[in-house]
Amino acid sequence: MFESLSLRLRVFLFFLLIAFGGAAVVSGALFIGFQRSVEGDVLNGFIFSAVLSLFGFMGLSMGIWLLFDENVAKPIERVAASMRTRAHAGVNVQLSAEEARYLGDLAPAAQAVAGQLNQTEESTAEAVATQTAQLATEKEFLTALLTEIPIAMIIVSPSHQIVLYDGQAAEVLGQIHVPRLNASIFDYLSKDTLKAAHTKMVKSGMDVSFEAQGTEGRLSFDARLKPLGATQGYMIVIDEAHAEISPEAARPLVYDFDLLEHEEDKEFEHRAVMGLNFVVFDTETTGLLPHKDEVVQLGAVRVVNGRIIPGESIDQLVNPGMKIPPASTKVHHVTDAMVANAPDAHVVSKQFHVFARDSVIVAHNAPFDMAFLRRYGKENGLNWDHPIIDTVLLSAVLFGASETHTLDALCERLGVTIPAHLRHTALGDAYATAEVLCKMLPMLKSRGYATFGEVIQQTRKHGRLLEDLN
């Protein structure tokens, strides 16, 4: 019956209910007070009427609020979140007519707008697809060609951040640490020797040959610095004959030329959240008690400029130094035999610490995973002082604290698919969380939370859900 009423009439009925309910409360309180005053205690009758009216109004207000919250406020939040998901995350969300049944024509109108937007996007995509197909083919050909050239190339920004590396360069860098886009080149090559060669290159404007030294003395090879212009950085060229480069480099050509124009604010909290480096990780463990259980698997991926970087990941089994309970194996399918020859948690946590350098750490339910890393840090001297973002709290900011914030619920809400064989594996869940993050970032920006500080300020409002780790 009420579904057919207009939204304005429903709001009017809410206020009418308040008016009649208030009148009924006052009338009832006065009647009971009058009955007491007839018995001879007039003052007690007035006081009783006032107190009864007060509590009656409080109960009435609470009841009206619950009705309004469940039937108007929450559905409006869901409609708004669905529209933002559609607009900024590219997910074609079907609005639930049942959930918004008391909002009049709002939900059907929003669904019509979303449907029209989807049709427009499909038409535009079809028109553009033909024109871009040839460009995409040429790009793939050039990428494959550059990857196959037996010379390793690394393009570095004026601020010495890695902007591009090909498959051969990835093989060289990988002998030192996992290659990372937008990482400092000094994480891989000795700062002193590279700085000296760079100074010569800047002064002469010509190519400079030098002997590159890997950090921690892990590698040494001949290389050349090639200037790319005062504002475009420089290129490091490594000849195959002077470095151990696998002829079957599996990694793709990785680049992001927007990083050449990337400027970092002095205050981290004022930096645009879309431009931050993120390391998204997940762990599988022997149990749910960080103070006594151990990590058996760690998976991590990197997100730069709002996109997952292919090839930049960690998928590492960990020897927990104890038997894995059968109940835990049923969840993550990691067995004692699988981890028998794996490195221990201290070795893996050190590798991950380097991988996460100069990045924001992201996890789903971060307090749980970070508790293990910080416990290991106390034992091996690693300081886990990275900025941290929790996708549980981001979900609360975008969709409301009353919604479900499990990883499965978020993936369903944002159109992220987790293959069944990857669910409850560290790398599979890390990839899913990274995809969720990439869809959330533009949604946060559309809400006016453009900087890291603004995002953290909003997540702290939902601290009752999870501990803030920043």
N, C-alpha and C positions, 0 to 999 in steps of 0.2 A: 504493500500500500504506500509506504513512505518513499519507495524508489521513484514513483511517478511525480513527486512534488519537486518544485523548483528549489534551487539552492537558497534563494532569498527567503522563500517561505519557510524552509527548514530553520534558517537562522532566526527568523521571526518567532517560530514555535519554541526555540530554545529560550529566548528572552521571555516569551509568554509563560513558559514553564517556571522560570525564575520568579516572575511576578506572582503567579497564582500560588506557587510553592511557598514563597515568602509570606504571602497573605495567610495561607493556611497555617504556617508555623506560628505566626504572631497571634492569630485567632485562637489556636489551640492553647498556646502558652497563657494568653489572657484568661481564657475560660478556666484553665486549671488554677491559675492564680486567684481568680475570683472565688472559686470554690474554697480555697484555703482562707481567703479573707472573710468569707461568710462565717467560718468557724471561729472568728474573733481575732486572728492575727493578720491585720491588714498589711503591715510592713513586710512580714514574711511572704505574703502573697505576691506583693510587687517584686520582691527580690527573686522569688522563685520564677515568676513570669519572665523577668529579664534574663536570668541564667538559661532557662529553657529555650527562650528565643535565640540567644547567642549560639548555643550548641545546635539548635535546629537549623539556623542559617549556615553554620559551618558544615553540617552534614549535607544540607541541600547543595551548597557550593561544591563540595567534594564530588557528589553524585553527578552534578551537571558537568563538572570538569572532566570526569571519567568518560561520560558520554561524548563530550565534545572532542576529547583527545583521541578516543578510539575511532570515532566515526567521521571526524573532520580533519583534525591536526595531523595525525599519523598518515591517513590516506593522501593528504596534500603533500607531505614530505616524500612519500613514495612516488607520487606522480612527478614531482620536481626532480627527484633523483633519477627516475627512469628517463626523463627528458634530457637531463644532462648526460646520462650514460649514452643515450642515442646520439646526442649532438657532438660530444667531445671524445667518446671512446669508440665510436663507430659500431655500436652494438644495436641491432634492430630488436628492441625490447617490446614485447607485447604487454600493454598495460592491462592489469586485471580489473575487469568490470565489477567483479564481486567485491574487491577491496575498496573500490571507489564508488560504491552504489549510492552513497548519500551525498555525493558531490555534484549532483545534477548533471549538467552537460560538460563538466570540466574534463573528465576522463575520456569520453568519446571525442571531444574536440582535440585534446592532446594526442590521442591515437591517430586522428585524421591528419594532424600536422606531421607526426612522425612518419605516417604512411606516405604522405606527399613528398616529404624529404627523401625517403628511401627511393621512391620512383624517380625523383630528380637526379639523385646520385647514380642510379642504375643507368639512366639515359645518358648522363654525362660520361660515365665510365665507358659505355659502349662507344660513344663518339670519340673519346680520347684513346681507347685501346688500339684502334687501327693505326693511329698516327704515332703512337709510342712503341708499337711492337718492333719496328725496325731499329729504333734507338736502343731498345732493351737488348736486342740481338747483338748490335754493335758493341754495346757496353760489356756484355758477357764475353764476346770475342776478345776485346782488348784486355779485360780482366784476366782471362785465361792465358793470353799471350804474355802479359807482364809477369804472371806467376811462373810461367815456364822458362823465361829468360834466365840463364844461369848466372845471374848477378843479383845479389841481395841489395834491396833498396829500402831506406828508411827516410821519410820526410819528417823534419823536426821544425816546430814553430819557433819564432824568435824568442819565446820564453822557455825553449828547450823541452817542450812537451811533444810526444810522439803523435804525429798526425796521420801517417800512413806507413804500413809495412807490408811487404809481399810475402809469399809463402816461404821463400828462401830466407828472408830476414827473420821470419818467425822461427825457423829452425835454429838460427844463430842465437837469437834472443832467448829461445827456450832452453838453451844450454846454461843460461844464467838464472832466469826466472820465467814464469809464465808471461808471454807477451801481453801488454796492456796498452790499448789505445788511450791517449791523453795522459799517460804516465810520464814521469820525468825520465829523459834519456839517461840521466845520471843514476837511475836505479839499476841500469844495465852496464854502462860503460864508465870507466874511471873519470871523475870530474876533472882532475888535473890535466891529464893528457888531452882530453877532448876540448877543454877550455883553451889550452895553449894552441891547438890546431885551429879552433874557431877564431881566436884573436888574429892569427896569421891570415886566415881567409877573409876576415872583415877588412883588414888593412890593405891586402893586395887585390881583393875582388876576384881572385882566381881560385881554381881548385887547389886543395892542399892535401898531400898524402901524409899519412901518419900511422903509427902502430897503435891500434886501439887495444885497451886493456879492459877486460871484464871486471866488474866489481868483485871484491873478495878474491881476486887473482884467479878466477875460474877459467878465463879464456884470454887468448891473445891472437890478434890477426891484423893484417894490413888492410887499411881502408882509405877512402878519399872523402873529403868534404867538398861539396859543390854548392856555391851560393845560389839562392833562388830569388834574390832581391831583398832590399832592406826590410820590407814588411812581410815577406813571404817565408822567412826562415832559411833552412838549408837542407841538403840531402846528404845522407851518409851512404856511400856505395862500397859494397864488400864483394870482392872478386871471389868466385867459387874456388879458385886454386889456393886461396889463402885462408880459407875457413872450412870447417867441417859442415857442409851443407848437403842434406839428403837430396838425391835426385828426384825423389817422389815426395815432395813437400805437400802434405795433406791439407795444410791450412790455406784458406782463401786470401785474396788480396783484401786487406782491411784498411779503411780510411774514413775520414770525416774532415773535409776541408773547411767546414765551419769553425773548426778548432783554431785555424790560423787567425781568426778575428776574435777569438775568445778572450775576454777580459775578466779577470777575477777581482771582485771587490776586496778591499782590505779586511772588512769585517765579514766573517763567514756567514753569519746569520742574515746578512743583506744580499747574499748571492741568490740569483734566480734558481729556483729548485729544478727547473727544466734543464739547466746547464751543468748540474752537478754530476760527478762520477758516483755511481752506485755499485756496490757489490752485494748481490742478493744471495743468501746462503741458507742451507738447511742441514740438519744433522739427523742421523738415526742413532739410537742409543740402546743400551742394555735395559733401560727402565726409565722411570719418570722422576727419579730423585737425583738432581744434579750433584748433591753433596756426596753421593756414594756410587752412583752408576757411572758408566763410561760411554764415550762416543765410539760407534763401530763404522760409521760412514759419514763423510762430509762432502757436500756438493755445493758449488758456487758458480755464479755467472756474473758478468759485468754489464752494466747499462750505462751508456754514455750518450748525452744529448737526447735522452728519451727513447733510445732503442737498444735492444740486446745486441751485443757485439759477437758475431759468430766466431767460434774457435777460442774465445777467451773464457775458459771455464776450468773448474777443478772437479774431478770425480774420483774420490780417493777412499778406499777402504782403510779402516783403522783397527789395529790390533788392540783390543781393550785390556789385555792382560788378565782376563777372567773369562769364565764360561758365559756364553750368551744364553739367557733363559729361553726355553722353547716358546714361551708366550710372546716374547719380543720377536723371535725369528718368524713367527706366524704373521706378524705385522709387516716387517720390512724385508723378510726373506734373506737376511744376512746370516750365514752359518759360521760355526767355529772354523770349519775347513777353509772358508773363503778368506778369513782374516789371519790365518796362521802365519803367513809370510808378509803381512802388511806392516808398514811402519807404525810406531806407537803414536799416541795422541800428541806428545810434545813435538815430535818431528812434523806432523801434519799441521798442528796449530801454528808453528813457525812459518811453514810454507804459506798458509792462509793469511798470516799477518802481513807478509810481503805483498801478497795478491791484493789485499784490502788497503794498502797504503794510499793515503791522500784520497780516500773515498768515504762515502756515507755507507755504513753497513745497514742492510735491510733484511728483515726476517718476519715471518708470520709467527706471532707469539715470541718475540725476541727475548724476553726475560729468561725463558727456558733454555734456548740455545746459547745465549751469552753467558749464562751461569757456568756452563762447562768450560767455555774459553777463558773466562776470568779465573776460574779455579786452576786451570792449567797455567795461566799467566802468573799466578802467585808462586807456582813451583818452578817455572822456567824463566821468570823475569820479564815476560812480555807485558807491555802496558796497553790494555785495550781501551784507549780513550777516544775512539772514533765517534763521530756523530752517529746516532742510530735512529732509524725510522722503523716503526712497526706497522705492518699493513692491517693489523687488527684495529689499531687506533685510526688509521686513515679511513678505514671502512666506517667507523663510528662517525667521523667528521662528515663524510659524504652521504651516508645513508641513514644516519641516526643511530643512537646508542641502543635502541630497542630492537634493532634488526639482528639477524643471525650473522656472525662474523667468522665462521669457519672458512678454511681455504676452499673447500668444496662449494660452499654457498657463494663465496666471492667469485669463483670461476664461473659458476652458473649465471650469476648476475651480470657478469661482464663478458660473457661469451668466450671464455677460455676453456679449451679442452685439454684434459689431462689423460693421456692414454692409460688404459687400465694397468698395463705392465710397468708403467713408470710411477704410479701412485704409491706413496710411502717408500720411494727411493729418494735419497738425498738430492741427487741432481734433478730428478723429475719434479719434485716439489719446489726446488729452487727455480727452475725454469717457469713453472706455473706462477710462482710468486712474482717473478720478474715480469711476466706478461701482464699480470694484474697491476703491478706498479706502473708499467708503461701506459696502461689505460687510465689509471687514476691521476697521473701527473697533469694532463690537460684539464681534467675535471676540477682539480684543486685550483688551477690557474683561473678557470672560469668563475670560481667562487670568490676570487679576489685574494687567494693565498698564493702569491707568486714567489715569495722568498722562503728560504729555509726557516728563518726565524718566525715568519707568519704561520707556516705549517706546524712547527713545533708548538707554538702558542695555542693553536687549535687542538692539537692532540692532547695537550696537558689538561684540557677541559674534560677529557674522558679518562682521567687517571684512575678512576674507580674500577675500570675494566682491567687495566694492566699497569704495572709499575713503569714510570717514566725513567729511561736509562740515560738521558742526556744531562 
